[in-house]
Amino acid sequence: MSNRRSKYKERAITGLIYVLIVLFSLFYDPLKNSLPFFLFTFILTILGNYEFYHITENAGNRPYITIGLILSAILSIGIYIFGIDFFSFILPLSVITILVASFSVKFEDRNAIDSFITLAGLYYFPLINLGVLIHKMESGKFLLLLIFLGTWAYDTFAYLIGSKFGKVKLAPRISPLKTVEGVVGGFIGVFVAIMLIGGLLNFILKGTWGYDIFNLPLNLLLIYGLFISIFAQLGDLSESYIKRKFFIKDSGSIFPGHGGVLDRCDSLLFTIIMSYWFFKFFIT
C-alpha cells in the first residue's frame, strides 16, 4: 500500500512540475517571438526522437540516430523561423542525407529498414513543433492552453473512468487495458474542462463568462472538443502500438512515475497536429 502511495506521489509531483514548465513556456514571452515555447518543444523533440530510435533498436534495428537527431534539430529550428513551408526543404534534405550515409563504408552494416526508420522518426514526434506555429497565431497562447487542457482532461478522465468502470475492451490487440467506458469518460472530461475551466479563465481575464480568450465561437469550440477527444485517443493508441511491436513497456524514464517523453506526450502530439490545421482553417 505504501509503495502504491509513493508511486502516486511521485507521479503527482512530476505532473505538477511538468504543468508549471508548460505554463511558463506558454505565457512567459518577453520578446514576443515564442522563443520560450520553441525551446520547450525543441527539447521535447530531441528527447522524444531519441526515445523513438532507441525503441526500434529493441527489435534489432540500427537507425542512424545521430543523423536523425541532427535533422530533427534542423527541422525544429526551420519550422520556428520559416514556418510550415520548411517541410518542402527538409524532406529532400533528409532523404539525400540518409541515402548518402547508407552508402558510407562506416554504415555498411545497416540496411534499408534502418534508413526508413530514421526517416520515419523525422515525421513522427518532431511534428509537435507545429505547436510553435500555433503559439504565433492570434490568441495562440490560449489556443495552446486549450490543447493542453483538453488533452490532459481526456487522458485523466479516460484513465479514471476506465479503471473504475471499464469492461468493454477498446483495442485489446494494441492496448488490453483501454476500454470503451474510458473513451466515454475521456469525452466527458474534455467538454467539462473546456466549458468550466475555459469559462472561468475568461471570467477572470475578461470579467464575463464566455470563451472569447480562445477566439472561437461556442459551436466551433464544441466541435473542437470532439476532435481533440478523437485525436487524443488515436495518439495514445499509436504509441501503444509502437511499444507493443517493439516489446517495451515505457519509452523512457525521464518523467518519474510517467515514463518517457513519448509516454507523456503521445496524445498531445496528435492533438497538436490536428489543432494546427483546425485553427489554421477556422481562425487564420
HUHU-V776670 format. One record per residue. RES is the residue in one small letter. OMEGA is omega in whole degrees, 0 to 359 (999 if undefined). D_CENTER is the distance of its C-alpha to the mean C-alpha in Angstrom with 2 decimals. Layout:
BEGIN
{{RES OMEGA D_CENTER} {RES OMEGA D_CENTER}}
END
This chain:
BEGIN
{{m 180 32.16} {s 178 31.86} {n 178 29.42} {r 179 27.15} {r 179 27.55} {s 179 26.71} {k 178 23.41} {y 180 22.53} {k 178 23.61} {e 180 21.57} {r 181 18.41} {a 180 19.32} {i 178 20.11} {t 180 16.92} {g 180 14.95} {l 179 17.36} {i 179 17.07} {y 179 13.27} {v 180 13.84} {l 178 16.71} {i 179 14.96} {v 182 12.34} {l 178 15.44} {f 182 17.46} {s 180 15.23} {l 192 15.02} {f 175 18.73} {y 184 20.56} {d 187 21.28} {p 182 25.03} {l 179 25.31} {k 181 23.47} {n 177 21.57} {s 183 17.95} {l 180 18.53} {p 180 17.16} {f 175 13.70} {f 180 13.95} {l 177 15.00} {f 181 12.10} {t 178 9.53} {f 179 12.35} {i 178 12.67} {l 181 9.10} {t 182 9.69} {i 180 13.05} {l 181 12.38} {g 181 9.56} {n 175 11.89} {y 177 14.81} {e 180 13.61} {f 180 13.18} {y 180 16.69} {h 178 18.09} {i 183 17.15} {t 178 19.07} {e 181 21.99} {n 179 22.55} {a 176 24.07} {g 178 26.30} {n 180 24.40} {r 179 24.68} {p 178 22.18} {y 190 23.01} {i 182 20.60} {t 179 22.12} {i 180 22.33} {g 181 18.76} {l 177 17.54} {i 179 20.06} {l 176 19.01} {s 179 15.31} {a 178 16.74} {i 179 18.97} {l 180 16.28} {s 181 14.32} {i 181 17.70} {g 178 18.97} {i 180 16.31} {y 184 16.94} {i 189 20.69} {f 180 21.36} {g 187 18.59} {i 178 17.40} {d 181 20.92} {f 178 20.21} {f 181 18.78} {s 177 22.42} {f 187 23.42} {i 181 20.84} {l 178 21.07} {p 178 24.83} {l 181 24.66} {s 181 22.23} {v 181 24.44} {i 182 27.60} {t 182 26.45} {i 177 25.43} {l 178 28.65} {v 179 30.78} {a 182 29.33} {s 179 30.13} {f 185 33.70} {s 178 34.16} {v 181 36.49} {k 183 34.14} {f 184 31.63} {e 179 34.28} {d 179 33.03} {r 179 29.72} {n 184 29.52} {a 179 27.90} {i 178 25.15} {d 178 24.14} {s 181 24.03} {f 180 21.97} {i 178 19.34} {t 179 19.22} {l 180 18.81} {a 180 16.22} {g 181 14.01} {l 184 14.15} {y 173 12.83} {y 186 9.92} {f 179 7.28} {p 177 9.25} {l 175 8.49} {i 178 5.79} {n 173 9.35} {l 176 10.19} {g 178 9.24} {v 178 12.42} {l 175 14.42} {i 180 13.60} {h 182 14.78} {k 179 17.93} {m 172 18.71} {e 184 21.33} {s 185 20.10} {g 181 16.75} {k 182 16.31} {f 175 16.92} {l 177 14.84} {l 175 11.73} {l 177 13.28} {l 179 13.62} {i 181 9.97} {f 181 9.26} {l 180 12.61} {g 181 12.26} {t 179 9.10} {w 180 10.82} {a 180 14.05} {y 182 13.20} {d 184 12.10} {t 182 15.13} {f 178 17.66} {a 180 16.85} {y 184 17.42} {l 181 20.51} {i 179 22.13} {g 180 21.46} {s 185 22.91} {k 189 25.89} {f 187 26.80} {g 177 24.96} {k 183 27.49} {v 182 26.52} {k 180 24.12} {l 181 21.25} {a 188 20.70} {p 180 22.92} {r 183 22.80} {i 183 19.04} {s 187 18.45} {p 184 21.85} {l 182 20.87} {k 185 18.89} {t 177 21.34} {v 178 22.13} {e 177 23.13} {g 178 19.71} {v 178 18.25} {v 177 21.02} {g 178 20.32} {g 178 16.67} {f 180 18.04} {i 181 20.63} {g 180 18.35} {v 183 16.31} {f 176 19.64} {v 181 21.24} {a 182 18.61} {i 184 18.69} {m 184 22.47} {l 183 23.49} {i 177 21.22} {g 178 20.80} {g 180 24.56} {l 178 25.37} {l 179 23.46} {n 179 25.30} {f 180 28.52} {i 186 28.09} {l 185 27.31} {k 176 29.52} {g 178 32.06} {t 177 31.59} {w 181 29.58} {g 186 27.32} {y 183 24.07} {d 183 25.26} {i 181 22.69} {f 179 20.05} {n 178 22.55} {l 175 22.20} {p 186 25.14} {l 181 24.93} {n 177 25.17} {l 179 22.13} {l 178 20.22} {l 177 21.16} {i 179 20.20} {y 178 16.77} {g 177 16.49} {l 180 17.40} {f 183 14.83} {i 177 11.89} {s 181 13.44} {i 185 13.83} {f 175 10.44} {a 179 8.84} {q 178 11.59} {l 179 11.27} {g 179 7.80} {d 180 9.50} {l 181 12.62} {s 180 11.49} {e 176 10.47} {s 179 13.63} {y 180 15.57} {i 182 14.79} {k 180 15.74} {r 180 18.74} {k 182 19.96} {f 169 19.97} {f 176 21.47} {i 181 19.27} {k 180 18.19} {d 181 15.50} {s 181 13.62} {g 182 15.05} {s 184 16.56} {i 176 15.38} {f 182 14.39} {p 180 17.74} {g 182 17.75} {h 184 14.09} {g 182 14.02} {g 179 11.92} {v 180 8.70} {l 177 7.54} {d 184 9.16} {r 190 7.73} {c 183 3.92} {d 178 4.83} {s 182 5.35} {l 180 3.00} {l 183 2.41} {f 180 5.90} {t 177 6.88} {i 179 6.53} {i 179 8.42} {m 185 10.76} {s 179 11.31} {y 182 12.40} {w 177 15.03} {f 181 15.98} {f 179 16.72} {k 183 18.25} {f 189 20.56} {f 182 21.54} {i 185 21.62} {t 999 22.33}}
END
